[in-house]
Amino acid sequence: MIMAGLQRGGLLAFAGMCLVGSCVAQFYEEGPFFYSDSEAQDPTAILVEKVQRGEVTLDESSDQAFLTDFLGKLGVPVASQVLVYSKTSFQNSRILPSRPRALYFSEEHYIGWVQGGDIEVISIDPALGPIFYVLSIPRPPQQKLTLFRSNECLNCHGGSRTAGVPGMLVRSVHADTGGFPLLGAGTFLTDHASPLSERWGGWYVTGEHDGERHMGNLLNEEAERGKAIVVRDHGKLKTLDHVITTHPYLTNTSDIVALMVLEHQIMAHNMITQSHYNVRRWLHYDRVLNQELEGEHEGLRETTANLINGQVDRLLKVMLFQDEVALEGWGVEGGEAFQAAFTAHALKASNGRSLKDFHLLGRLFRHRLSYMIYSQSFAHLPEVFRERFYAKLHAILTSAEPPEAYAYLKTKERGRILKILMETKPDFAKIYEGN
């Protein structure tokens, strides 16, 4: 995830991984943000401080015990494990198709672990967005827990690929038998709008799906410049027991549903972070301009309001799954463990429905409003932005005929989403009670 090095012409980045290079100054490094110079208040930093003060202990009896305890303390489910075997991490020398890197995630964390290596962490700070860390596992003779914040990751994860703000990337590559990505054969950034045929190159995938073959579970070689041919296809897998040695890992799966949730969540997190930084920047400029004009203008300037409204539309598009790719045939089928862990703490309406209810036939979720609306990242968006977001969302959910862009949300589904929100999102309900 963090501080990836260059080999064979360069490495790709995934969810916090980055390439070595000179840091390019971005607006988030300036006022009012000062990203790199600001003290992070994310859950990982807080937990490690408690460990270092002796208030909390972590099991250091083995790497697996430490990882399990660390995930548990952060509330990250073991069942979220997905495995990537492409050499796309700063620990690439430890990664092979036979020794993939494990990734675990929750709504506020993305955790990577490589056998014999360090733990890679992206922890979401409510104000700053993703913070990138390397966490050392205490091992003899050095029995010391250290947490290193790496801003070098912003070389890739704070530029054009993440809309100019700190963010995450999910990559699909043609990986060769050594795990090296064949860059000349093409790569894909993936999210919930990506066809399955372009997803999961360099990843193991357990579970089944209908329709076109995805890129997971394949090993390739470069036939000629710009082309890759498959030399090994592991096919459809229920577990990885007959593909790799699974006992070092916390589970024996790399679940297809977990992968799809991860892709949507990163897409949503990135857009929330973009909204946070952009709106704060525009409000800052608006205030500065008003001060220079000695308060001649009351309220938001029209230009500022238009910019904020445009950002609201971009976030709504993601949160309402506007461009989600349709699943073919009978859709996807994953394991029960991840789905149970994912829905365990879902906020439910009185009828038992929640925004985490899976569909898995034509689409990923039954009710197409992202559960990320409950995230701390969303809660810390500027109030003026959230108010406008809620107003547009409420209009979409309650209008007799929604805007054409949201015509795919039929009346019954919009009604179900509205009921869930009114009963589980107090700040939304407070505005629209009685309407």
N, C-alpha and C positions, 0 to 999 in steps of 0.2 A: 504494500500500500504506500509506503513512505520512502522517499529518496531512492527511487529505482535507478540503477546504473545503465550505461550504454554497452551493448554487446551486439555483434552481428548487425551493425548499422542502426541500432537503436532499439529501445524497448517501449512497449505500449504501456498505458496507464489504466488502472482500474481502481475505482472507489477509494481514492486517496493515494494511489501509487503515482510517482512522478519521475520525470527524467532529470538528470543532473544538468545544470545550466545556470547562467547568471540570472539573478532575480530581476524581474521587470516591475518597476513601480506601478501600482494600480491605485485607483482613487480610494480603495478601502484602507490603504496605508496612510492616508491623509485624514484631516479633520472632516467630520466629527468622529471618525471611526478609530483610526490608529490601531488597526488589527494586530500587527505583530508586537506592538508595544503595550497592548492592553492585557491585563491579567485575566486569564480565562476563569470562568466560574462554571465550567461544564462538570458533569457528574464524575468523569474519570479523574480529573484533577482533584476534586473534593475527596474522592475515595482514597487516592494515593496519599494525600496529605494526612488523612486519618490513620492510614497504615504506618506512615513514617513517624507519627506522634505516638504510636502504640495503642491507639483507641480501637483499631480494628486489626485482625490478623487474617492472613491468607495462608492456605495450606501449601507448604513448600516441600512436601515429601516427594513430589515428582512433577514433571512438566504438565502431565495430564491433570493431576490433582490441583495444581496451581491454576491452570486454565479454567477448569471446571468451577473452582471457587471464585475466581475473578469474574467469570460470566455470571455466576449466581448472585454475587454482590451487586452487580450492575443491572440485574434483571434481564439478562440476555438469554433466551432459551437455547439450550444445546441442540434442540431439534431444528433450529434454523440453519444448521450447518450446510454449506455448499462448498464444493471443492473445485479449485482451478489449478490446472497443471501447466499452463503457459508460463514462461519465465517473464513475468510482468510485475516484479516486486524488487525492492532493493536487496532482498535476500534470495535473488534468483539462483545463486550457486547451490542453494539447498533444495531447489524445486526441480522435480522431474515428473513425467507422467506416472511413474511408480511411487512418487512422494509428493503428491499435490499439496498445495497450500489450502488450509481450511479457513473459511470465513463464516462469521456468526453476526447476527444483527438483531436489533430491536428498534423501536421508533426513535431512539436517541443515540444509538451506538452502532458502529461497524468495527468488528474485531477480526484481525487476521493472525493466523498462527502457522508457523512452519516448523517441522520437526527439527529439534536442536537449535532453533533460532529464537529471536525475540518475538514479542507480541506487538503487532501493529494496530494502532487505535485511531479511529476517527470518532470523536465525541462532540456532540452538538451543544454549543454554548447558546443560550437563548438570545443573547445580544449579538454575538460575533459570528454565529453559524458554526460550520465544521472546524474543529481544532485537530491538528494532526500530531500524533505522538508515536514514539517508540518506547515500549515498556520492557525492561529487562527482567527475565525470570531469575530469581536468586538461585545460583548453583555454586557448589564448591569449585575453587577455593574462595570465590567472591560471593559472599552471602549478603548481598545488598540489593534492595529494590530501588531502581532508578526509573524516572519518567522523563523522557527528553522530548520537548516540543520542537517539531521540525517545520520551519517555515519554508524550507527548500521545496516542499511539495507544491507550494503556490506557483512554481515555475510552470506546471501544467494544470494545476487545480485552482488557479486564480486568474485565468486569462480568457482568451476568446472561446475556448471549448466549454467554459462554464459561465458564459455571458459576463465575463469581467469581474466576477465575485468568487470567493472561496466556494468550491463545490466538489462533487464527486462525479466519476465517470464509470460507466460499465462498458467494457470492450469485448468484442467477439473477434477472434483471430484464427487464421489457419496455423495451428501449432504443429511443429514437426515432431519426430520421434524423441528428440531431446527436450522438447518443450519450448523451443525457440519459435517465436512468431515469424511466419514467412510474410514480411511486410509487403513485398512486391505483389503478393496475391490479393491484397486488399484487406481492409479491416472495417468493422462496423461499430458505431456507438449505438447502444441498444437501450430502449425504454419500452413503455407499454404500447407505443405506436409501431414498433418494429415487427415485421413478419417473422414467424418462428423460424423460417428458413435461413434467417440471418443471425440467429441468436446462438450463444453458448459455444462458439468456437474456442477451444482451449479449456473447456469446462467439462467435468463429469456431470451427467444428468441421470437421475433415477426417477422412474415413473414413466407414464405413457402419454402419448398425444395422438390425435388424428390429423391427417393432412400431410403437408410437405415435411420432409426430413429436416431436422435442425442440424446445426454444426457441431453439437456436443458429441463426446465419446469417439471422436475421430482423431487419428494421427495421419499426418501428411508428409510429403516430401516435395521439393521444388523440381518440377519436371523441366521447365524452362522459365526464363525470366517472366515474372508476372503471372505464373500459373502454378497451382498446387494440385497434386493428385493424392487421393486417399490411399494409404498403404495399410491401414488397419482401422476397422470399424467394429467397435464393441457392441453396436446395436442397441436395442432397448434393454435397460437394466432395471431390475427391482432393487438390488443392492449392489455394492461394489466388492463383495467378498471374493469374487473370482477374477477381479481386475487388478486390485492392489491389496497390499497387506493392510487390513483395516484396524487391527487392534491398537495402533498408536492413536487413532482418532476417537472422538467422543461418540460418534455414531458411524454406521456403515452406509450412509446414504448422502446424496447430493440432490435434494428433492426438487422436482420440476416446478411445483407450486411455490416453494420458497424462492426459487430463482425469479419467478414472475413477480412475486410480491416485492422482492428486493429491487427489481428494475423500476417498478412503479414508484416505490417509496423514494428512491434516489431522485427520480424525475421530480416528484413533488417537493422533496426537501430542497433541491436546487432552485426551484421556482419560488419557494417561500423565502429562501435566503436572498435571491435576486430582488424580490419585492421589498424585503427589509432594507437592504442597502440602497436600492434606488430611491425608495420613498423618503428615507431619512436624508439622503443627499439632496433631493429636490426640496424638501421642507427646510433644510439648512440654507440652501441658496435663496429660497423665498424669504426667509427671515433676514438674511444679510442684505438682500436688495431692499427690503422694506425699511431696514435701519438706515441704509444709505440715503433713502428718499424721505427720511424722518417721519415714517409712519403715515405717508399720504394714502396708502392703500389698506383697506380693512379686509380681513379674511384672505383666503388663498387667491393668488392670481390665476387668471384663466388658464395660462400656460401650465402652471403647476397642477391645477385641477385636472386638466386634460392628460397630462403625463401619468398622474395617479390612476385615473380611470382606465387608461390603456394598460397599466400594469395589473389592475384588477381583472381586466378581460383575459390577460395572459394566464393569470393564476386560476381563474375559473375554468379555462379551457383544460388545464391539467387536472384540477380537482374533480371535474365532472367527466373525465375520461373521454373528452370529445373525439380524440384521434385514436382511441384504443383499437388495436387490430382485432378483427372478429376471429374467434376460434372456429376451426372447421369441424364438421361432423359432430362427434360426441365430445369434443373438447380435449381437456387434459385430466389426468388422474395421477395424483400424488399419494404420498403416504399419510396415514392418519396422525402421526406424531406431530408433524409441523402444524397441521391445521388445528389440532387441539391446543397446542401451545400458543398459536397466534390468536385464537379466539377466546382464550381462557379469561382474559380481563377485559373483554369487549364491553362497552357501555351499551346497555340494551334498553329499548323502549318497553312499555308495559306489555306489549304483545310478543316480547321476546326477540324482536328483530334488532339488528345492529348493522353498522356500516362495515363490519368485518365479516359479514355472512358471505360465504363463497357461492359462486354460481358454477364456474368451471365448464360450462357448456359453450354457449356463444360468447361468453366474456368471463373475466376473472371474478368479479364481485357481483352479487345479486342487486345491491343498491348502489348506483353509480355516483356516489359522492365519496371522496377519499376520506378514510379514517384519519388521515394526517391533519384534518381540521381540529382534532383534539390535541395535537402535539404542542409542546412548549414553544417550539419555533413559531407556530401560528399564533399562539396566545400573546407573544411578544411583538407581533407586528404593530406598527404605529396605529393608534386608535382611529385616526381619520381614514386610514386605509381599510381597517376591518369594518368600519361602519359602511363604507361604500361597497365592500365585498358582500357583506350581509344583505344590503339593499338589493343588489343585482341578483344575488342567489335567491332571495325571497321572491323576487319578481318572476324568475324563471320557474320556480317551484309552484307558484300559485296562479300564474296566468292561464287563461283558457287555452290560448295558443302560445307556446313558448317561442322565443326567437328561432329563426330557421336553423341556426347553428346548433340548437339543442332540441331539434324536433325528434331525435332518436329517443329522448326521454319521454315516454308515454305518460298519460295522465295518472295511471295507477302507481307507476314507479315514482313519479314526482311526489305523489301523496304519501307514499311510504317513507321516502326520504325526509319530507317535511315533518312527519310525525316523530321520526327518530330524533331529528334535530330539536324539536320543541321539547322533547322529554329528556334529552341527554346533554344539551348545550345551553346552559343557563344564560350566558350573555346574549345568545341569539334569541332565546325564548323571551327574555326580558323586553326586548325591543318589539316583538311581534305578538305578544299575548293579547288575545281578544280580537286579533285581525282575522 
